[in-house]
Amino acid sequence: MAYDFKKEQKQFYKPGKKAEIIEIPCMQYIVVAGKGDPNLPDSEYKQSIQLLYGIAYTIKMSKKGPHKIDNYFDFVVPPLEGFWWQEGNQQIDYAHKENFEFMSAIRMPDFVTRDVFEWAISKATEKKQLDFSKVKLVSMHEGKCVQIMHVGSYDEEPATIDKMKKLVKEKNLSFDYSATRRHHEIYLSDPRRTKVENLKTVIRLPIK
């Protein structure tokens, strides 16, 4: 049976609707950076998703080809994630999506070494005839964070984030945004197939 990060590591993917403090260990991702309004038809954000899934499924489906990856195990491709920020603004201004900067991300198993990643880039480029040079393999250690499950429209996130702010204040903690610690979202629902009011998104914010 394919390993499913969402089921095996529920503490990272299935928080409740009540804000909670959690320690996030180092995790490995494939990422694509970009900027601009993610909702525009030909946005850099939409392009980044295509590139990430192209590499993720090349690695997953390697089991059916001649290239054998050391320590490979079958896995469910983890959900799409996003790290978001706006230059000069710690708080995200949802009214000005044109100012968004982001890293789209998909978590990768630990067996995805630099060699495995470079093989996947080469294989996907050959098969799909796309430029995958924007895709990077990175490790991130988020550390102490506050997280919550947001249900509904992305534009309604500020009300959910207010719950997170309240908990952080009660615990005498503070937010800790930096170039390596960002507003983080994990998308558990496909917006193309899910009603807006039912969208499930994990929101995770760095604290200290």
C-alpha positions as a LaTeX table, in Angstrom:
\begin{tabular}{lrrr}
\hline
Residue & $x$ (\AA) & $y$ (\AA) & $z$ (\AA) \\
\hline
Met1 & 0.00 & 0.00 & 0.00 \\
Ala2 & 1.29 & 3.45 & $-0.93$ \\
Tyr3 & 2.52 & 5.57 & 1.98 \\
Asp4 & 0.16 & 8.52 & 2.56 \\
Phe5 & 1.75 & 11.40 & 4.48 \\
Lys6 & $-1.69$ & 12.85 & 5.27 \\
Lys7 & $-2.83$ & 9.65 & 7.00 \\
Glu8 & 0.46 & 8.61 & 8.60 \\
Gln9 & 1.39 & 12.08 & 9.88 \\
Lys10 & $-2.01$ & 13.53 & 10.73 \\
Gln11 & $-0.58$ & 16.03 & 13.19 \\
Phe12 & 0.81 & 18.00 & 10.23 \\
Tyr13 & $-2.17$ & 17.72 & 7.89 \\
Lys14 & $-5.32$ & 17.37 & 9.99 \\
Pro15 & $-5.43$ & 20.07 & 12.68 \\
Gly16 & $-8.76$ & 21.04 & 14.19 \\
Lys17 & $-10.67$ & 24.28 & 13.72 \\
Lys18 & $-9.14$ & 25.46 & 16.99 \\
Ala19 & $-5.66$ & 26.99 & 16.79 \\
Glu20 & $-2.82$ & 24.88 & 18.20 \\
Ile21 & 0.92 & 25.20 & 18.80 \\
Ile22 & 3.07 & 22.60 & 17.03 \\
Glu23 & 6.74 & 21.87 & 16.38 \\
Ile24 & 7.44 & 21.15 & 12.70 \\
Pro25 & 10.54 & 19.06 & 11.90 \\
Cys26 & 12.77 & 19.44 & 8.87 \\
Met27 & 10.93 & 18.39 & 5.69 \\
Gln28 & 12.00 & 18.11 & 2.07 \\
Tyr29 & 10.13 & 19.79 & $-0.79$ \\
Ile30 & 10.25 & 20.45 & $-4.47$ \\
Val31 & 9.44 & 24.15 & $-4.92$ \\
Val32 & 8.85 & 26.78 & $-7.58$ \\
Ala33 & 9.08 & 30.48 & $-6.72$ \\
Gly34 & 7.06 & 33.23 & $-8.38$ \\
Lys35 & 4.99 & 36.35 & $-7.90$ \\
Gly36 & 1.74 & 38.00 & $-8.89$ \\
Asp37 & $-2.00$ & 37.38 & $-8.54$ \\
Pro38 & $-2.47$ & 33.58 & $-8.36$ \\
Asn39 & $-6.01$ & 33.82 & $-9.75$ \\
Leu40 & $-5.06$ & 35.20 & $-13.16$ \\
Pro41 & $-5.54$ & 32.68 & $-16.02$ \\
Asp42 & $-1.86$ & 32.47 & $-17.01$ \\
Ser43 & $-0.36$ & 33.31 & $-13.62$ \\
Glu44 & 3.10 & 32.21 & $-12.54$ \\
Tyr45 & 1.32 & 30.40 & $-9.71$ \\
Lys46 & $-0.73$ & 28.19 & $-12.06$ \\
Gln47 & 2.40 & 27.47 & $-14.10$ \\
Ser48 & 4.27 & 26.47 & $-10.94$ \\
Ile49 & 1.65 & 23.84 & $-10.11$ \\
Gln50 & 2.02 & 22.18 & $-13.51$ \\
Leu51 & 5.80 & 22.00 & $-13.06$ \\
Leu52 & 5.63 & 20.58 & $-9.53$ \\
Tyr53 & 3.19 & 17.82 & $-10.37$ \\
Gly54 & 5.25 & 16.92 & $-13.45$ \\
Ile55 & 8.27 & 16.20 & $-11.25$ \\
Ala56 & 6.32 & 14.62 & $-8.37$ \\
Tyr57 & 4.64 & 12.08 & $-10.63$ \\
Thr58 & 7.85 & 11.36 & $-12.53$ \\
Ile59 & 9.40 & 10.30 & $-9.20$ \\
Lys60 & 6.33 & 8.38 & $-8.03$ \\
Met61 & 5.89 & 6.48 & $-11.30$ \\
Ser62 & 9.57 & 5.60 & $-11.62$ \\
Lys63 & 8.51 & 2.23 & $-10.17$ \\
Lys64 & 7.12 & 1.33 & $-13.61$ \\
Gly65 & 10.28 & 2.15 & $-15.54$ \\
Pro66 & 13.83 & 0.79 & $-15.81$ \\
His67 & 15.34 & 3.46 & $-13.54$ \\
Lys68 & 15.48 & 2.09 & $-10.00$ \\
Ile69 & 15.75 & 4.54 & $-7.11$ \\
Asp70 & 17.59 & 3.45 & $-3.95$ \\
Asn71 & 15.29 & 3.06 & $-0.94$ \\
Tyr72 & 12.23 & 3.86 & $-3.07$ \\
Phe73 & 8.79 & 3.20 & $-1.61$ \\
Asp74 & 5.46 & 3.90 & $-3.27$ \\
Phe75 & 3.73 & 7.00 & $-1.94$ \\
Val76 & 0.63 & 9.10 & $-2.43$ \\
Val77 & 1.75 & 12.44 & $-3.87$ \\
Pro78 & 1.31 & 14.85 & $-0.94$ \\
Pro79 & $-0.98$ & 17.87 & $-1.20$ \\
Leu80 & 0.07 & 21.11 & $-2.81$ \\
Glu81 & 1.43 & 23.67 & $-0.35$ \\
Gly82 & 2.22 & 27.35 & $-0.59$ \\
Phe83 & 4.49 & 29.79 & 1.24 \\
Trp84 & 3.22 & 33.36 & 0.78 \\
Trp85 & 4.48 & 36.86 & 1.53 \\
Gln86 & 4.38 & 40.46 & 0.33 \\
Glu87 & 7.50 & 42.62 & 0.26 \\
Gly88 & 7.57 & 45.07 & 3.15 \\
Asn89 & 4.39 & 43.70 & 4.70 \\
Gln90 & 4.44 & 41.01 & 7.41 \\
Gln91 & 0.68 & 40.73 & 7.35 \\
Ile92 & $-0.76$ & 39.52 & 4.05 \\
Asp93 & $-3.05$ & 42.06 & 2.36 \\
Tyr94 & $-5.69$ & 39.93 & 0.63 \\
Ala95 & $-7.01$ & 43.01 & $-1.20$ \\
His96 & $-3.76$ & 43.32 & $-3.17$ \\
Lys97 & $-3.07$ & 39.87 & $-4.59$ \\
Glu98 & $-0.93$ & 41.44 & $-7.33$ \\
Asn99 & 1.74 & 41.97 & $-4.65$ \\
Phe100 & 1.96 & 38.30 & $-3.70$ \\
Glu101 & 5.28 & 36.48 & $-3.78$ \\
Phe102 & 5.20 & 32.74 & $-3.24$ \\
Met103 & 6.85 & 29.37 & $-3.23$ \\
Ser104 & 4.59 & 26.56 & $-4.40$ \\
Ala105 & 5.69 & 23.28 & $-2.86$ \\
Ile106 & 5.06 & 19.54 & $-2.73$ \\
Arg107 & 6.66 & 17.47 & 0.03 \\
Met108 & 9.00 & 14.70 & $-1.06$ \\
Pro109 & 10.06 & 11.46 & 0.68 \\
Asp110 & 13.58 & 11.35 & 2.10 \\
Phe111 & 14.75 & 8.95 & $-0.62$ \\
Val112 & 14.60 & 11.87 & $-3.10$ \\
Thr113 & 18.28 & 12.77 & $-3.10$ \\
Arg114 & 19.91 & 15.39 & $-5.30$ \\
Asp115 & 20.72 & 12.66 & $-7.85$ \\
Val116 & 17.12 & 11.42 & $-7.87$ \\
Phe117 & 15.83 & 14.96 & $-8.30$ \\
Glu118 & 18.18 & 15.70 & $-11.20$ \\
Trp119 & 17.17 & 12.44 & $-12.88$ \\
Ala120 & 13.48 & 13.40 & $-12.52$ \\
Ile121 & 14.12 & 16.86 & $-14.01$ \\
Ser122 & 15.87 & 15.28 & $-17.01$ \\
Lys123 & 13.21 & 12.59 & $-17.46$ \\
Ala124 & 10.25 & 15.00 & $-17.18$ \\
Thr125 & 11.88 & 17.49 & $-19.56$ \\
Glu126 & 12.39 & 14.75 & $-22.16$ \\
Lys127 & 8.85 & 13.36 & $-21.79$ \\
Lys128 & 6.79 & 16.55 & $-21.43$ \\
Gln129 & 8.91 & 19.00 & $-23.46$ \\
Leu130 & 8.59 & 21.66 & $-20.75$ \\
Asp131 & 11.22 & 23.79 & $-19.02$ \\
Phe132 & 11.55 & 22.45 & $-15.47$ \\
Ser133 & 14.55 & 24.60 & $-14.57$ \\
Lys134 & 12.49 & 26.65 & $-12.07$ \\
Val135 & 11.89 & 23.58 & $-9.90$ \\
Lys136 & 14.26 & 23.32 & $-6.91$ \\
Leu137 & 14.80 & 20.70 & $-4.21$ \\
Val138 & 15.00 & 22.25 & $-0.74$ \\
Ser139 & 14.83 & 21.30 & 2.92 \\
Met140 & 12.92 & 23.50 & 5.35 \\
His141 & 12.77 & 23.44 & 9.12 \\
Glu142 & 9.78 & 25.51 & 10.22 \\
Gly143 & 10.18 & 24.85 & 13.93 \\
Lys144 & 7.59 & 26.28 & 16.31 \\
Cys145 & 4.36 & 27.29 & 14.60 \\
Val146 & 0.69 & 27.92 & 15.22 \\
Gln147 & $-1.66$ & 26.07 & 12.88 \\
Ile148 & $-5.37$ & 25.62 & 12.26 \\
Met149 & $-7.81$ & 24.12 & 9.75 \\
His150 & $-9.53$ & 26.80 & 7.68 \\
Val151 & $-12.77$ & 25.77 & 5.96 \\
Gly152 & $-14.15$ & 28.00 & 3.24 \\
Ser153 & $-12.96$ & 30.63 & 0.78 \\
Tyr154 & $-9.33$ & 31.69 & 0.77 \\
Asp155 & $-10.55$ & 35.29 & 1.00 \\
Glu156 & $-12.11$ & 34.49 & 4.37 \\
Glu157 & $-8.80$ & 33.40 & 5.90 \\
Pro158 & $-8.30$ & 36.64 & 7.92 \\
Ala159 & $-11.12$ & 35.65 & 10.32 \\
Thr160 & $-9.44$ & 32.28 & 10.92 \\
Ile161 & $-6.04$ & 33.94 & 11.35 \\
Asp162 & $-7.60$ & 36.13 & 14.06 \\
Lys163 & $-8.13$ & 32.93 & 16.09 \\
Met164 & $-4.44$ & 32.14 & 15.68 \\
Lys165 & $-3.46$ & 35.64 & 16.79 \\
Lys166 & $-5.58$ & 35.25 & 19.90 \\
Leu167 & $-3.85$ & 32.00 & 20.91 \\
Val168 & $-0.39$ & 33.43 & 20.25 \\
Lys169 & $-1.20$ & 36.40 & 22.49 \\
Glu170 & $-2.63$ & 34.16 & 25.25 \\
Lys171 & 0.57 & 32.07 & 25.23 \\
Asn172 & 2.78 & 35.18 & 25.44 \\
Leu173 & 4.37 & 34.28 & 22.11 \\
Ser174 & 4.89 & 36.38 & 18.99 \\
Phe175 & 4.95 & 35.85 & 15.24 \\
Asp176 & 8.38 & 35.28 & 13.74 \\
Tyr177 & 8.32 & 36.01 & 10.01 \\
Ser178 & 11.60 & 36.09 & 8.09 \\
Ala179 & 13.09 & 35.19 & 4.72 \\
Thr180 & 12.95 & 31.53 & 5.74 \\
Arg181 & 9.73 & 31.55 & 7.81 \\
Arg182 & 6.58 & 32.42 & 5.90 \\
His183 & 2.79 & 32.29 & 5.93 \\
His184 & 2.25 & 28.63 & 5.01 \\
Glu185 & $-0.83$ & 26.94 & 3.55 \\
Ile186 & $-1.55$ & 23.29 & 2.75 \\
Tyr187 & $-4.37$ & 22.69 & 0.28 \\
Leu188 & $-6.33$ & 19.58 & 1.15 \\
Ser189 & $-9.12$ & 20.27 & $-1.37$ \\
Asp190 & $-9.10$ & 20.65 & $-5.15$ \\
Pro191 & $-10.82$ & 24.01 & $-5.85$ \\
Arg192 & $-11.85$ & 22.71 & $-9.29$ \\
Arg193 & $-13.96$ & 19.96 & $-7.71$ \\
Thr194 & $-14.92$ & 21.36 & $-4.30$ \\
Lys195 & $-17.53$ & 23.96 & $-3.40$ \\
Val196 & $-15.90$ & 27.11 & $-2.06$ \\
Glu197 & $-17.59$ & 26.78 & 1.33 \\
Asn198 & $-16.11$ & 23.25 & 1.73 \\
Leu199 & $-12.48$ & 24.02 & 0.85 \\
Lys200 & $-10.09$ & 22.75 & 3.52 \\
Thr201 & $-6.79$ & 24.56 & 4.00 \\
Val202 & $-4.22$ & 24.11 & 6.76 \\
Ile203 & $-2.85$ & 27.53 & 7.75 \\
Arg204 & 0.51 & 27.51 & 9.55 \\
Leu205 & 2.34 & 30.60 & 10.82 \\
Pro206 & 5.82 & 30.85 & 12.41 \\
Ile207 & 6.08 & 31.89 & 16.07 \\
Lys208 & 8.67 & 32.26 & 18.80 \\
\hline
\end{tabular}
